[in-house]
Amino acid sequence: MQKSLATQETRLLDLLARVTRYSIAENGTLTVETPDGETVVARR
């Protein structure tokens, strides 16, 4: 795995460990949020 991909993976896993809120929209979009306001949005 390239270093940049490993860095992204580590950051995502860290963020996911801190998620306190999530929502799934009607179109299937998943949004997760941490207490400090960081968010990740996933779409198909």
Summary of the structure (lengths in Angstrom):
residues: 44
radius of gyration: 11.9
end to end distance: 23.5
largest distance: 35.5
contacts: 86
relative contact order: 0.20
helix: 34%
strand: 27%
